């Protein structure tokens, strides 16, 4: 990481992003906003969670939802 603040790095990255890149970034930022409204400020120094284990659990959940959606779509005659 450079000496620039996180805010400066995000703003600098925005210059080169467009279209779907911005849509993806907006979804991530909105997720952080929702989390902040529910749980407060995201502070890694004081967050006791094991982020690797949390991420793995979330990915497993996401895979279940994607597979379920594909099964549902196939049962309804949709293409995979």
Steps between C-alpha positions, in 0.01 A plus 500: 500500500621846422512797735163619367193454716246233414255773392761651265579157352131426440440838339809458280380156388160641404662703221576183303174317569182511297185305426477163669818566699318784675187288549705231677681756714168666588357166619802443723483854641126469563558172683753673724250781564230249599742320730605826661135594562436165670831420673684833520837593358703217345814501711742218431716583802213415733315236299567157651359300210719264299450667161626198305251268668222757461577537129506124448160464669356780285637345180350164595164668557525680167573172322189346654285790377649492150455123473142526628425771244644284221293199609187713516574648157559154350175369649313789345647418159752780495842480346808448717 
